[in-house]
Amino acid sequence: MTASIVVTGTDTGIGKTVFAAGLTALLDGIYWKPVQSGIEEETDSEIVARLAGLSADRVLPETWRLKEPLSPHRAAELDGVEIDADALALPVNERPLIIEGAGGLMVPVNRRTLYIDVFARWQAPVVLCARTGLGTINHTLLSIEALRSRAVPLLGVAFIGDEMADTQRTIAEMGKVRVLGRLPRLDPLTPETLAENMHANFSATDFLEASP
């Protein structure tokens, strides 16, 4: 079966979408954001398409598009709908499929289901994106523990931000987790700088060889 990889994060606003764009390009894959909250500005799918240089057929349409930039469960309520978490199923594709969650693992999809519950049902390997700044040890180790408590396969951690060698080592050792690489903050952030840094700091085989 072609690889499906879930990209999630320890928090919101850490650079997960940029990493997902870089990973989709690195693996020559397809991108999917199951639930998009907030459609007034550039959506995550549009950002990924732009940064990864993807044609329209390599960005799958969102299953849910919600107006307000809030947690999916609340954005859906304001739109007068409820997300059917059980109906969210992994698409089958001929290329590697990169799926991006929303915020962190415990973000509610609806009033009964968290994103991590959907990931546990999918059983696709997860890449946990973590920033390198202060507080990341706590957030990352808690996220690792939550994934393992639900038997969600964890591919490894991808750090985003400036080099913090001791912090990264501490998470790797105490979390007993593989570090896949580190994506620095890019200025300017362009398709070219993103591709260059993904190739320099990550190996495609680390993602594909361990994926079903």
VEXZAFI-973888 format. One record per atom (N, C-alpha, C): x, y, z; residue in one letter. Coordinates in steps of 0.02 Angstrom, whole numbers, padded with zeros to 5 digits, always signed. Each point is the difference from the previous one (the first is absolute). Layout:
% residues N
XYZa...
***
This chain:
% residues 212
+00042-00059+00000m-00042+00059+00000m+00044+00062+00000m-00019+00052-00037t+00037+00062-00001t-00001+00032+00069t+00055+00030+00021a+00007+00028+00067a-00051+00055+00013a-00029-00001+00059s-00039+00056+00026s+00034+00023+00064s+00014+00064+00006i+00036+00028+00056i-00040+00058+00028i-00012-00001+00065v-00036+00054+00034v+00051+00049+00028v-00011+00063-00015v+00042+00054+00029v-00042+00036+00052v+00022-00004+00063t-00035+00034+00054t+00051+00042+00038t-00023+00036+00051g+00045+00043+00037g-00013-00001+00075g+00046+00029+00037t-00008+00006+00072t-00044+00059+00018t-00013+00043-00047d-00039+00061+00013d-00019+00030-00068d-00036+00055+00003t-00017+00035-00062t+00051+00054-00014t+00008+00017-00064g+00044+00054-00019g+00074-00014+00005g+00020-00065-00003i+00071-00016+00007i+00035-00011-00066i-00036+00002-00055g+00031-00010-00065g-00017-00067-00032g-00052-00032+00026k-00019-00066-00024k-00020+00000-00074k-00036+00052-00021t-00022+00003-00070t+00060+00008-00047t+00048+00041+00020v+00060+00009-00041v+00038-00066-00004v+00006-00035+00056f+00034-00065-00002f-00039-00049-00044f-00067-00001+00005a-00040-00045-00042a+00011+00015-00074a+00007+00063-00017a+00014+00019-00070a+00068-00027-00021a+00049+00009+00043g+00067-00025-00016g+00003-00075-00006g-00037-00035+00044l+00000-00073-00002l-00036-00026-00062l-00055+00033-00019t-00036-00021-00060t+00044+00006-00061t+00038+00055-00004a+00046+00009-00056a+00058-00050+00003a+00027-00011+00060l+00056-00046+00008l-00018-00070-00021l-00061-00021+00015l-00022-00068-00016l-00037-00005-00066l-00004+00057-00036d-00037+00002-00063d-00071-00027+00010d-00032+00026+00053g-00063-00029+00021g-00061+00042-00015g-00054-00018+00035i-00065+00033-00004i-00017+00025+00070i-00032+00058+00004y-00016+00031+00064y-00076-00002+00012y-00017-00010+00064w-00071+00001+00019w-00008+00030+00069w-00042+00050+00005k-00021+00030+00063k-00073-00018+00010k-00015-00049+00043p-00070-00023+00005p-00049+00054+00021p+00021+00042+00049v-00045+00052+00026v+00037+00067-00001v-00028+00048-00035q+00029+00067-00002q-00046+00048+00038q+00026+00028+00054s-00037+00051+00037s+00029+00069-00017s-00042+00043-00028g+00023+00065-00021g+00014+00001-00074g-00043+00033-00039i+00008-00001-00073i+00002+00071-00029i+00001+00050+00044e+00000+00069-00024e+00069+00019-00028e+00053-00027+00031e+00068+00014-00024e+00026-00062-00036e+00063+00000-00018e+00030-00056-00035e-00006-00064+00043e-00028-00052-00028t-00009-00062+00038t+00065-00040+00002t+00002-00049+00043d+00059-00043+00004d+00013-00036-00066d-00053-00023-00032s+00008-00033-00065s+00030+00047-00052s-00021+00062+00001e+00027+00049-00047e+00072+00017+00016e+00017+00004+00064i+00069+00013+00020i+00045-00058-00022i-00022-00061+00012v+00039-00058-00019v+00009-00004-00076v-00054+00012-00037a+00005-00002-00073a+00050+00051-00025a+00000+00059+00030r+00046+00052-00021r+00072-00016+00018r+00012-00022+00062l+00069-00012+00023l+00029-00064-00029l-00042-00049-00014a+00025-00064-00027a-00004-00002-00076a-00029+00051-00030g-00006+00001-00073g-00044-00057-00026g-00056-00012+00033l-00042-00056-00018l-00053+00020-00051l-00013-00045-00046s-00056+00010-00046s-00065-00015+00038s-00056+00022-00028a-00064-00006+00034a-00018-00072+00017a+00021-00048-00042d-00018-00070+00012d+00040-00031+00056d+00051+00036+00026r+00040-00027+00055r-00018+00032+00067r-00054+00037+00002v-00028+00026+00063v-00072-00023+00004v-00013-00048+00043l-00068-00026+00005l-00046+00051+00033l-00062+00004-00020p-00046+00048+00030p-00014-00018+00073p-00007+00052+00041e-00017-00011+00070e-00069-00033+00006e-00007-00044+00048t-00065-00031+00012t-00048+00051+00032t+00029+00042+00043w-00039+00052+00033w+00036+00067-00007w-00037+00051-00023r+00026+00068-00004r-00045+00044+00044r+00029+00027+00054l-00038+00036+00050l+00022+00073+00001l-00046+00044+00010k+00013+00071-00010k+00047+00030+00052k-00012-00013+00064e+00037+00034+00052e+00066-00035+00017e+00054+00038+00013p+00065-00030+00018p+00003-00021+00073p-00039-00050+00016l-00006-00025+00068l+00012-00075+00001l-00002-00030+00059s+00003-00072+00004s-00056-00029-00043s+00014-00055-00037p-00051-00026-00046p-00068-00012+00030p-00002-00025+00061h-00066-00015+00030h-00041+00064+00008h+00032+00054+00021r-00036+00063+00010r-00015+00035-00066r+00047-00001-00045a-00011+00030-00066a-00059-00034-00035a-00004-00066+00007a-00056-00037-00030a-00066+00020+00032a-00001+00007+00065e-00062+00020+00034e-00023+00068-00024e+00046+00046-00008l-00019+00067-00023l-00025-00001-00072l+00022-00050-00038d-00025-00009-00069d-00064-00042-00002d-00023-00022+00059g-00062-00038+00003g+00007-00073-00021g+00060-00028+00005v+00011-00070-00019v+00040-00035+00055v+00005-00065-00006e+00043-00040+00044e+00043-00045-00044e+00065-00001+00014i+00046-00042-00038i-00011-00073+00019i-00010-00042-00049d-00006-00072+00011d+00070-00031+00000d+00029-00006+00059a+00069-00024+00006a+00007-00071-00026a-00052-00041+00009d+00003-00070-00022d+00003-00006-00076d-00023+00052-00035a-00001-00003-00073a+00066+00023-00030a+00045+00027+00041l+00065+00021-00026l+00043-00063-00012l+00013-00014-00063a+00038-00060-00018a+00059+00021-00044a+00055-00038+00006l+00059+00015-00039l-00012-00013-00074l+00011+00049-00043p-00006-00012-00072p+00055-00047-00024p-00014-00036-00053v+00049-00044-00031v+00030+00036-00060v+00066+00002-00003n+00033+00037-00054n+00061-00039-00024n+00024+00019-00059e+00059-00032-00028e+00065+00032+00023e-00005+00059+00031r+00058+00034+00027r-00004+00000+00077r+00056+00014+00034p-00004+00009+00072p-00050+00055+00018p-00040-00014+00051l-00052+00046+00021l+00021+00033+00066l+00004+00066+00000i+00017+00038+00060i-00064+00032+00026i-00020-00020+00061i-00061+00025+00030i+00018+00047+00057i-00029+00059-00001e+00014+00049+00053e-00059+00007+00047e+00014-00007+00064g-00051+00010+00051g-00011+00074+00014g-00031+00015+00056a-00013+00070+00019a+00028+00011+00070a+00046+00048+00007g+00026+00015+00066g+00035-00060+00030g-00017-00016+00063g+00030-00057+00034g-00044-00061-00001g+00023-00051+00035l-00033-00065-00001l-00069+00000+00033l-00008+00042+00051m-00062+00000+00039m-00051+00050-00025m+00008+00025-00060v-00049+00044-00030v-00064-00039-00015v-00058+00024+00023p-00063-00036-00013p-00022+00005-00073p-00019-00058-00027v-00032-00001-00066v-00075+00014+00008v-00029-00029+00050n-00068+00016+00021n-00002-00007+00076n-00059+00001+00030r-00005+00000+00073r+00017-00067+00031r+00012-00052-00040r+00015-00066+00026r+00068-00027-00022r+00029+00029-00051t+00059-00029-00032t+00056+00051-00006t+00061-00022+00018l+00060+00041-00008l+00037-00023-00063l+00043+00043-00025y+00040-00019-00059y+00040-00063+00014y+00027-00007+00060i+00040-00059+00016i-00041-00064-00005i-00065+00005+00013d-00043-00059-00007d-00007-00020-00073d-00003+00049-00044v-00002-00014-00072v+00066-00032-00022v+00055+00028+00024f+00066-00028-00018f+00006-00072+00024f-00025-00014+00059a+00003-00069+00026a-00040-00048-00044a-00056+00023-00025r-00040-00043-00045r+00036-00010-00067r+00031+00051-00026w+00035-00005-00063w+00061-00046+00004w+00037+00003+00055q+00062-00039+00009q+00052+00016-00053q-00001+00061-00026a+00053+00024-00044a+00056+00030+00042a+00063-00007-00020p+00055+00027+00040p-00004+00076+00004p+00018+00025+00059v-00006+00071+00015v+00069+00032+00005v+00007+00058-00030v+00058+00043+00011v-00022+00056+00047v+00033+00006+00056l-00017+00050+00050l+00045+00061-00009l-00028+00056-00021c+00038+00062-00007c+00003+00036+00067c+00061+00021+00018a+00010+00033+00064a+00046+00060-00010a-00018+00056+00029r+00045+00057-00003r+00060-00012+00046r+00050+00040-00007t+00061-00009+00040t+00004+00048+00059t-00049+00045+00007g+00003+00051+00052g-00019-00026+00069g+00001+00047+00048l-00015-00016+00069l-00070-00030+00007l-00004-00054+00039g-00064-00034+00012g-00010-00060-00043g+00043-00009-00050t-00011-00055-00048t+00012-00068+00030t+00044-00006+00051i+00013-00065+00030i-00064-00027+00030i-00034+00041+00039n-00062-00021+00032n-00053-00018-00052n-00011+00045-00047h-00052-00011-00051h+00014-00062-00042h+00063-00009-00018t+00017-00056-00045t-00005-00066+00037t+00027-00004+00061l-00004-00063+00037l-00072-00018+00017l-00041+00049+00015l-00071-00015+00012l-00033-00027-00064l+00017+00029-00057s-00029-00022-00063s+00022-00071-00017s+00064-00015+00012i+00026-00067-00012i-00036-00051+00044i-00009+00018+00063e-00034-00045+00047e-00072-00012-00021e-00033+00053-00023a-00070-00007-00022a-00005-00046-00061a+00045+00007-00048l-00001-00043-00059l+00011-00073+00020l+00048-00011+00042r+00015-00070+00019r-00055-00031+00043r-00034+00041+00039s-00054-00027+00042s-00058-00025-00042s-00006+00026-00062r-00052-00022-00046r+00027-00045-00056r+00062-00021+00008a+00032-00045-00049a+00001+00030-00070a+00010+00066-00004v+00007+00032-00066v+00073-00005-00021v+00015-00028-00058p+00070-00007-00022p+00033+00068-00009p+00056+00010+00035l+00037+00063-00003l+00063-00009-00040l+00002+00033-00057l+00058-00005-00044l+00060+00037+00029l-00012+00057+00031g+00054+00038+00030g-00020+00073+00009g+00047+00040+00024v-00011+00071+00012v+00038+00040-00052v-00034+00051-00027a+00032+00048-00044a+00001+00067+00036a+00059+00025+00015f+00006+00064+00034f-00005+00057-00049f-00028+00056+00024i-00007+00060-00042i+00025+00059+00041i+00050+00034-00026g+00027+00059+00034g+00075-00002+00004g+00027+00044+00042d+00072+00005+00008d+00029-00061+00035d+00062-00015-00013e+00034-00057+00031e+00002+00009+00076e-00027-00050+00036m+00003-00003+00073m+00022-00071+00017m+00065-00011-00003a+00027-00068+00002a-00020-00038+00062a+00005+00032+00059d-00016-00037+00061d-00074-00015+00005d-00042+00047-00020t-00072-00012+00000t-00018-00058-00046t+00028+00000-00059q-00015-00053-00048q+00025-00067+00025q+00059+00000+00031r+00028-00062+00027r-00043-00026+00058r-00022+00046+00042t-00041-00019+00058t-00065-00034-00023t-00032+00029-00049i-00063-00029-00025i+00013-00068-00031i+00054-00006-00039a+00016-00064-00032a+00013-00054+00052a+00039+00016+00052e+00020-00050+00049e-00058-00016+00048e-00032+00051+00027m-00053-00012+00049m-00063-00026-00033m-00012+00022-00061g-00059-00024-00036g+00011-00064-00038g+00064-00023-00001k+00018-00061-00038k-00030+00003-00070k+00016+00054-00034v-00030+00014-00065v+00055+00019-00050v-00012-00016-00062r+00048+00018-00053r-00009+00072-00021r+00054+00036-00006v-00002+00067-00028v+00011-00005-00075v-00050+00023-00037l+00002-00006-00073l+00041+00056-00032l+00006+00055+00035g+00037+00057-00026g-00027+00065+00030g+00029+00055-00022r-00022+00066+00024r-00006+00048-00059r-00057+00032-00005l-00012+00050-00052l+00008+00069+00032l+00051+00039-00021p+00008+00066+00029p-00054+00048-00024p-00011+00053+00037r-00045+00052-00023r+00031+00032-00062r-00038+00008-00052l+00027+00022-00064l-00021+00072-00015l+00049+00040-00016d-00013+00069-00018d+00049+00020-00057d-00026+00002-00061p-00070-00004-00019p-00025-00073-00005p-00064-00008+00010l-00031-00066-00009l-00027-00004-00071l+00033-00038-00041t-00019-00009-00070t+00001-00074-00017t-00030-00021-00055p+00005-00070-00020p+00072-00023-00006p+00044+00045-00022e+00070-00019-00010e+00036-00009+00066e-00009+00047+00048t+00035-00007+00064t-00028-00059+00040t-00065-00012-00006l-00029-00057+00035l+00027-00066-00027l+00000-00007-00066a+00026-00062-00030a+00073-00011+00017a+00039+00054-00003e+00072-00006+00015e+00011-00024+00071e-00037+00028+00048n+00010-00019+00070n-00030-00068+00016n-00053-00020-00033m-00026-00067+00011m+00049-00053-00024m+00030+00011-00058h+00049-00047-00027h+00063-00002+00043h+00018+00057+00029a+00061+00004+00040a-00008-00032+00069a-00061+00001+00027n-00010-00018+00070n-00042-00063+00011n-00030-00027-00053f-00042-00059+00007f+00016-00050-00055f-00014-00064+00014s+00010-00052-00050s-00067-00032-00016s-00017-00003-00064a-00064-00028-00021a-00007-00073+00024a+00054-00036+00001t-00005-00071+00019t-00021-00009+00073t+00015+00049+00042d-00020-00005+00070d-00076+00000+00007d-00034+00031-00047f-00073+00003+00001f-00032-00058-00036f+00030-00022-00054l-00031-00051-00042l+00015-00071+00023l+00060-00013+00024e+00019-00068+00018e-00038-00025+00061e-00019+00047+00044a-00035-00020+00061a-00075+00006-00006a-00024+00018-00060s-00073+00009-00009s-00029-00061-00034s-00063-00018+00019p-00031-00058-00033p-00019+00015-00071p
***
